[in-house]
């Protein structure tokens, strides 16, 4: 009888843990997708693993058009020399903060952005989380002097 009760408790614990994990994943997905910061996750080869809604909007592409593709295939960088510098810094330091770059929308419009990235490990896999802030419309400081 005790074995049956232990087995039932074990099943209930597993169910509760699975439900808590589902709720946690749902919360993180909502936070990720509603963030106004352009955010993407790539593997170490540069293939897109995940992007948020702000990233898709800024690129002018759908999630389906981005996920699984390498960064250079969707032609985001307006200046490939800056991309090389960014990737070199990321490779050397495993993080980059406030890197100025020009990014290209699917329509061809070029926007100034501040990029930050960090190499992380998730499930034993190295990934790069990159955030970007569009600064094209920011007021220059000299306007207030």
VOVOFI-365310 format. One record per residue: residue number from 1; x, y, z of N, C-alpha, C in turn. Coordinates in pm, whole numbers. Layout:
BEGIN
+-----+--------+---------+--------+---------+----------+--------+--------+---------+--------+
!   i ! n_east ! n_north !   n_up ! ca_east ! ca_north !  ca_up ! c_east ! c_north !   c_up !
+-----+--------+---------+--------+---------+----------+--------+--------+---------+--------+
! NUM !      X !       Y !      Z !       X !        Y !      Z !      X !       Y !      Z !
...
+-----+--------+---------+--------+---------+----------+--------+--------+---------+--------+
//
This chain:
BEGIN
+-----+--------+---------+--------+---------+----------+--------+--------+---------+--------+
!   i ! n_east ! n_north !   n_up ! ca_east ! ca_north !  ca_up ! c_east ! c_north !   c_up !
+-----+--------+---------+--------+---------+----------+--------+--------+---------+--------+
!   1 !     82 !    -120 !      0 !       0 !        0 !      0 !     86 !     126 !      0 !
!   2 !    194 !     128 !     82 !     281 !      245 !     88 !    351 !     269 !    -45 !
!   3 !    386 !     160 !   -113 !     450 !      175 !   -244 !    357 !     244 !   -343 !
!   4 !    227 !     209 !   -336 !     129 !      272 !   -425 !    117 !     421 !   -395 !
!   5 !    115 !     457 !   -269 !     104 !      598 !   -229 !    230 !     673 !   -271 !
!   6 !    347 !     612 !   -252 !     472 !      676 !   -295 !    474 !     698 !   -446 !
!   7 !    424 !     599 !   -519 !     420 !      610 !   -666 !    324 !     721 !   -709 !
!   8 !    210 !     730 !   -645 !     113 !      835 !   -676 !    173 !     972 !   -644 !
!   9 !    239 !     984 !   -528 !     303 !     1111 !   -490 !    412 !    1149 !   -590 !
!  10 !    487 !    1050 !   -635 !     592 !     1074 !   -732 !    534 !    1126 !   -865 !
!  11 !    425 !    1065 !   -908 !     358 !     1108 !  -1032 !    304 !    1250 !  -1016 !
!  12 !    244 !    1278 !   -899 !     192 !     1413 !   -873 !    304 !    1516 !   -871 !
!  13 !    418 !    1480 !   -811 !     534 !     1570 !   -808 !    586 !    1597 !   -949 !
!  14 !    594 !    1493 !  -1030 !     640 !     1510 !  -1168 !    543 !    1598 !  -1246 !
!  15 !    415 !    1578 !  -1226 !     314 !     1659 !  -1295 !    324 !    1806 !  -1251 !
!  16 !    341 !    1829 !  -1122 !     353 !     1966 !  -1071 !    480 !    2032 !  -1125 !
!  17 !    590 !    1957 !  -1132 !     715 !     2011 !  -1185 !    700 !    2044 !  -1334 !
!  18 !    635 !    1956 !  -1408 !     614 !     1980 !  -1552 !    526 !    2103 !  -1573 !
!  19 !    424 !    2120 !  -1490 !     336 !     2236 !  -1501 !    410 !    2365 !  -1465 !
!  20 !    493 !    2360 !  -1362 !     572 !     2477 !  -1324 !    670 !    2514 !  -1435 !
!  21 !    731 !    2414 !  -1497 !     823 !     2439 !  -1609 !    748 !    2502 !  -1726 !
!  22 !    630 !    2451 !  -1758 !     550 !     2506 !  -1868 !    515 !    2652 !  -1842 !
!  23 !    474 !    2683 !  -1718 !     440 !     2822 !  -1684 !    562 !    2912 !  -1692 !
!  24 !    675 !    2862 !  -1647 !     798 !     2939 !  -1652 !    840 !    2967 !  -1797 !
!  25 !    832 !    2866 !  -1881 !     864 !     2884 !  -2023 !    769 !    2983 !  -2090 !
!  26 !    642 !    2975 !  -2054 !     541 !     3066 !  -2108 !    572 !    3211 !  -2067 !
!  27 !    609 !    3230 !  -1942 !     644 !     3363 !  -1892 !    767 !    3418 !  -1965 !
!  28 !    872 !    3336 !  -1974 !     994 !     3381 !  -2041 !    969 !    3412 !  -2188 !
!  29 !    887 !    3332 !  -2254 !     852 !     3357 !  -2395 !    780 !    3492 !  -2407 !
!  30 !    687 !    3520 !  -2318 !     613 !     3646 !  -2322 !    706 !    3764 !  -2298 !
!  31 !    796 !    3754 !  -2201 !     892 !     3861 !  -2173 !    982 !    3883 !  -2294 !
!  32 !   1034 !    3775 !  -2350 !    1123 !     3782 !  -2466 !   1054 !    3851 !  -2584 !
!  33 !    932 !    3810 !  -2613 !     863 !     3862 !  -2731 !    808 !    4003 !  -2713 !
!  34 !    781 !    4046 !  -2591 !     726 !     4180 !  -2572 !    833 !    4284 !  -2544 !
!  35 !    958 !    4242 !  -2531 !    1066 !     4338 !  -2507 !   1080 !    4432 !  -2627 !
!  36 !   1094 !    4562 !  -2602 !    1115 !     4654 !  -2713 !   1256 !    4647 !  -2771 !
!  37 !   1348 !    4584 !  -2699 !    1484 !     4567 !  -2751 !   1485 !    4458 !  -2857 !
!  38 !   1552 !    4486 !  -2968 !    1567 !     4386 !  -3072 !   1656 !    4276 !  -3015 !
!  39 !   1608 !    4154 !  -3011 !    1682 !     4046 !  -2948 !   1684 !    3923 !  -3037 !
!  40 !   1804 !    3865 !  -3050 !    1815 !     3740 !  -3125 !   1911 !    3647 !  -3054 !
!  41 !   1894 !    3519 !  -3079 !    1982 !     3415 !  -3029 !   2033 !    3341 !  -3151 !
!  42 !   2166 !    3328 !  -3159 !    2227 !     3253 !  -3268 !   2317 !    3145 !  -3211 !
!  43 !   2344 !    3044 !  -3293 !    2444 !     2946 !  -3251 !   2581 !    3002 !  -3284 !
!  44 !   2686 !    2931 !  -3248 !    2821 !     2985 !  -3267 !   2860 !    2994 !  -3414 !
!  45 !   2782 !    2934 !  -3501 !    2808 !     2944 !  -3645 !   2735 !    3063 !  -3708 !
!  46 !   2653 !    3132 !  -3626 !    2581 !     3249 !  -3675 !   2441 !    3222 !  -3726 !
!  47 !   2394 !    3098 !  -3713 !    2258 !     3066 !  -3756 !   2159 !    3111 !  -3650 !
!  48 !   2050 !    3173 !  -3693 !    1948 !     3222 !  -3599 !   1873 !    3106 !  -3537 !
!  49 !   1865 !    3108 !  -3404 !    1793 !     3007 !  -3328 !   1659 !    3063 !  -3282 !
!  50 !   1658 !    3191 !  -3243 !    1535 !     3256 !  -3196 !   1548 !    3406 !  -3215 !
!  51 !   1437 !    3470 !  -3241 !    1431 !     3616 !  -3254 !   1300 !    3663 !  -3190 !
!  52 !   1300 !    3786 !  -3138 !    1175 !     3836 !  -3082 !   1099 !    3920 !  -3184 !
!  53 !    980 !    3963 !  -3146 !     894 !     4038 !  -3237 !    957 !    4170 !  -3280 !
!  54 !   1025 !    4238 !  -3186 !    1089 !     4366 !  -3220 !   1198 !    4345 !  -3325 !
!  55 !   1272 !    4236 !  -3315 !    1376 !     4206 !  -3413 !   1315 !    4184 !  -3550 !
!  56 !   1208 !    4107 !  -3556 !    1140 !     4081 !  -3684 !   1090 !    4211 !  -3746 !
!  57 !   1029 !    4294 !  -3665 !     976 !     4421 !  -3713 !   1088 !    4510 !  -3767 !
!  58 !   1199 !    4517 !  -3695 !    1310 !     4602 !  -3736 !   1376 !    4552 !  -3865 !
!  59 !   1372 !    4422 !  -3885 !    1433 !     4363 !  -4006 !   1338 !    4362 !  -4124 !
!  60 !   1209 !    4367 !  -4096 !    1111 !     4358 !  -4203 !   1093 !    4216 !  -4254 !
!  61 !   1124 !    4119 !  -4167 !    1111 !     3978 !  -4203 !   1030 !    3905 !  -4097 !
!  62 !    974 !    3792 !  -4133 !     901 !     3711 !  -4036 !    998 !    3619 !  -3965 !
!  63 !    955 !    3567 !  -3852 !    1034 !     3471 !  -3776 !   1072 !    3353 !  -3865 !
!  64 !    978 !    3307 !  -3945 !    1002 !     3193 !  -4032 !   1108 !    3222 !  -4139 !
!  65 !   1118 !    3348 !  -4181 !    1218 !     3386 !  -4281 !   1358 !    3400 !  -4220 !
!  66 !   1366 !    3404 !  -4086 !    1493 !     3427 !  -4019 !   1548 !    3300 !  -3953 !
!  67 !   1464 !    3229 !  -3878 !    1510 !     3114 !  -3799 !   1576 !    3009 !  -3889 !
!  68 !   1694 !    2964 !  -3844 !    1767 !     2861 !  -3918 !   1862 !    2915 !  -4023 !
!  69 !   1849 !    3042 !  -4055 !    1936 !     3101 !  -4157 !   2058 !    3165 !  -4092 !
!  70 !   2171 !    3165 !  -4164 !    2289 !     3235 !  -4112 !   2269 !    3386 !  -4123 !
!  71 !   2333 !    3460 !  -4032 !    2318 !     3605 !  -4030 !   2351 !    3671 !  -4162 !
!  72 !   2453 !    3622 !  -4231 !    2491 !     3688 !  -4357 !   2391 !    3660 !  -4469 !
!  73 !   2307 !    3560 !  -4453 !    2209 !     3527 !  -4558 !   2092 !    3625 !  -4563 !
!  74 !   2066 !    3694 !  -4452 !    1953 !     3788 !  -4454 !   1999 !    3933 !  -4466 !
!  75 !   2129 !    3953 !  -4487 !    2183 !     4083 !  -4527 !   2148 !    4196 !  -4431 !
!  76 !   2171 !    4175 !  -4301 !    2138 !     4276 !  -4200 !   2243 !    4385 !  -4186 !
!  77 !   2369 !    4349 !  -4202 !    2478 !     4444 !  -4178 !   2497 !    4533 !  -4299 !
!  78 !   2489 !    4664 !  -4279 !    2512 !     4760 !  -4387 !   2661 !    4773 !  -4416 !
!  79 !   2745 !    4746 !  -4315 !    2889 !     4758 !  -4329 !   2953 !    4628 !  -4280 !
!  80 !   3000 !    4546 !  -4373 !    3054 !     4416 !  -4336 !   3185 !    4427 !  -4258 !
!  81 !   3258 !    4538 !  -4274 !    3379 !     4558 !  -4192 !   3342 !    4571 !  -4044 !
!  82 !   3231 !    4641 !  -4016 !    3185 !     4655 !  -3876 !   3142 !    4519 !  -3821 !
!  83 !   3081 !    4438 !  -3905 !    3041 !     4301 !  -3864 !   3165 !    4222 !  -3825 !
!  84 !   3270 !    4233 !  -3906 !    3394 !     4161 !  -3877 !   3453 !    4207 !  -3743 !
!  85 !   3455 !    4337 !  -3718 !    3506 !     4390 !  -3591 !   3422 !    4338 !  -3475 !
!  86 !   3290 !    4341 !  -3490 !    3199 !     4293 !  -3387 !   3225 !    4146 !  -3354 !
!  87 !   3235 !    4063 !  -3457 !    3257 !     3920 !  -3436 !   3395 !    3892 !  -3378 !
!  88 !   3494 !    3970 !  -3418 !    3628 !     3955 !  -3361 !   3627 !    3987 !  -3212 !
!  89 !   3562 !    4097 !  -3174 !    3552 !     4133 !  -3033 !   3476 !    4027 !  -2954 !
!  90 !   3369 !    3978 !  -3011 !    3289 !     3875 !  -2944 !   3371 !    3747 !  -2925 !
!  91 !   3445 !    3709 !  -3027 !    3529 !     3590 !  -3017 !   3639 !    3605 !  -2913 !
!  92 !   3693 !    3724 !  -2901 !    3803 !     3748 !  -2809 !   3756 !    3759 !  -2664 !
!  93 !   3644 !    3828 !  -2642 !    3600 !     3860 !  -2505 !   3473 !    3786 !  -2460 !
!  94 !   3407 !    3716 !  -2551 !    3281 !     3646 !  -2524 !   3167 !    3742 !  -2488 !
!  95 !   3191 !    3872 !  -2508 !    3085 !     3971 !  -2488 !   3125 !    4101 !  -2556 !
!  96 !   3025 !    4177 !  -2597 !    3045 !     4308 !  -2658 !   2933 !    4397 !  -2605 !
!  97 !   2967 !    4522 !  -2570 !    2865 !     4614 !  -2519 !   2867 !    4745 !  -2598 !
!  98 !   2750 !    4793 !  -2629 !    2730 !     4925 !  -2692 !   2815 !    4944 !  -2816 !
!  99 !   2809 !    4850 !  -2906 !    2883 !     4854 !  -3031 !   2798 !    4924 !  -3137 !
! 100 !   2848 !    5032 !  -3193 !    2772 !     5107 !  -3294 !   2785 !    5040 !  -3430 !
! 101 !   2670 !    5021 !  -3494 !    2668 !     4959 !  -3627 !   2545 !    5006 !  -3703 !
! 102 !   2551 !    4993 !  -3832 !    2436 !     5025 !  -3916 !   2375 !    4894 !  -3965 !
! 103 !   2245 !    4881 !  -3941 !    2175 !     4760 !  -3979 !   2075 !    4792 !  -4090 !
! 104 !   2056 !    4695 !  -4178 !    1971 !     4715 !  -4295 !   1837 !    4644 !  -4279 !
! 105 !   1730 !    4720 !  -4300 !    1594 !     4665 !  -4306 !   1579 !    4593 !  -4439 !
! 106 !   1487 !    4501 !  -4447 !    1462 !     4426 !  -4571 !   1430 !    4520 !  -4687 !
! 107 !   1372 !    4636 !  -4659 !    1338 !     4734 !  -4763 !   1461 !    4806 !  -4817 !
! 108 !   1574 !    4793 !  -4746 !    1696 !     4862 !  -4787 !   1730 !    4980 !  -4698 !
! 109 !   1636 !    5026 !  -4617 !    1662 !     5137 !  -4526 !   1770 !    5096 !  -4425 !
! 110 !   1862 !    5189 !  -4399 !    1971 !     5163 !  -4305 !   1945 !    5241 !  -4178 !
! 111 !   1959 !    5174 !  -4063 !    1934 !     5234 !  -3933 !   2058 !    5218 !  -3845 !
! 112 !   2087 !    5321 !  -3766 !    2197 !     5315 !  -3670 !   2151 !    5241 !  -3545 !
! 113 !   2234 !    5150 !  -3497 !    2199 !     5069 !  -3380 !   2316 !    5058 !  -3284 !
! 114 !   2282 !    5034 !  -3158 !    2380 !     4996 !  -3057 !   2357 !    4849 !  -3027 !
! 115 !   2461 !    4768 !  -3048 !    2451 !     4624 !  -3027 !   2527 !    4583 !  -2902 !
! 116 !   2472 !    4487 !  -2831 !    2540 !     4422 !  -2721 !   2517 !    4273 !  -2737 !
! 117 !   2619 !    4193 !  -2706 !    2607 !     4049 !  -2722 !   2688 !    3978 !  -2615 !
! 118 !   2647 !    3856 !  -2589 !    2718 !     3775 !  -2490 !   2705 !    3628 !  -2529 !
! 119 !   2814 !    3555 !  -2514 !    2812 !     3411 !  -2536 !   2762 !    3346 !  -2407 !
! 120 !   2666 !    3256 !  -2421 !    2610 !     3184 !  -2307 !   2614 !    3034 !  -2337 !
! 121 !   2591 !    2955 !  -2235 !    2574 !     2810 !  -2253 !   2433 !    2774 !  -2210 !
! 122 !   2365 !    2703 !  -2294 !    2230 !     2656 !  -2262 !   2220 !    2510 !  -2305 !
! 123 !   2193 !    2425 !  -2209 !    2184 !     2282 !  -2239 !   2313 !    2226 !  -2295 !
! 124 !   2427 !    2284 !  -2253 !    2556 !     2238 !  -2301 !   2596 !    2293 !  -2437 !
! 125 !   2513 !    2379 !  -2493 !    2539 !     2437 !  -2625 !   2575 !    2583 !  -2611 !
! 126 !   2679 !    2627 !  -2680 !    2718 !     2768 !  -2680 !   2625 !    2844 !  -2775 !
! 127 !   2570 !    2952 !  -2725 !    2481 !     3038 !  -2802 !   2524 !    3183 !  -2783 !
! 128 !   2482 !    3269 !  -2874 !    2509 !     3412 !  -2862 !   2376 !    3484 !  -2852 !
! 129 !   2359 !    3560 !  -2743 !    2240 !     3643 !  -2727 !   2281 !    3786 !  -2762 !
! 130 !   2213 !    3842 !  -2860 !    2244 !     3977 !  -2905 !   2121 !    4065 !  -2890 !
! 131 !   2141 !    4184 !  -2836 !    2034 !     4283 !  -2829 !   2079 !    4405 !  -2906 !
! 132 !   1982 !    4476 !  -2961 !    2012 !     4597 !  -3037 !   1910 !    4703 !  -3004 !
! 133 !   1956 !    4825 !  -3005 !    1868 !     4939 !  -2984 !   1885 !    5032 !  -3103 !
! 134 !   1775 !    5064 !  -3168 !    1777 !     5155 !  -3282 !   1797 !    5297 !  -3228 !
! 135 !   1906 !    5361 !  -3267 !    1936 !     5496 !  -3220 !   1927 !    5599 !  -3332 !
! 136 !   1871 !    5560 !  -3444 !    1864 !     5650 !  -3559 !   1788 !    5778 !  -3530 !
! 137 !   1684 !    5769 !  -3450 !    1601 !     5885 !  -3423 !   1636 !    5955 !  -3292 !
! 138 !   1744 !    5911 !  -3228 !    1785 !     5973 !  -3102 !   1829 !    6116 !  -3127 !
! 139 !   1794 !    6205 !  -3035 !    1834 !     6345 !  -3047 !   1982 !    6359 !  -3016 !
! 140 !   2057 !    6427 !  -3102 !    2199 !     6447 !  -3070 !   2214 !    6535 !  -2948 !
! 141 !   2314 !    6505 !  -2867 !    2340 !     6581 !  -2745 !   2364 !    6728 !  -2778 !
! 142 !   2429 !    6755 !  -2889 !    2462 !     6894 !  -2922 !   2338 !    6980 !  -2944 !
! 143 !   2225 !    6918 !  -2967 !    2102 !     6995 !  -2987 !   2063 !    7071 !  -2860 !
! 144 !   2111 !    7024 !  -2745 !    2074 !     7087 !  -2619 !   2180 !    7182 !  -2566 !
! 145 !   2291 !    7198 !  -2635 !    2399 !     7285 !  -2588 !   2379 !    7429 !  -2627 !
+-----+--------+---------+--------+---------+----------+--------+--------+---------+--------+
//
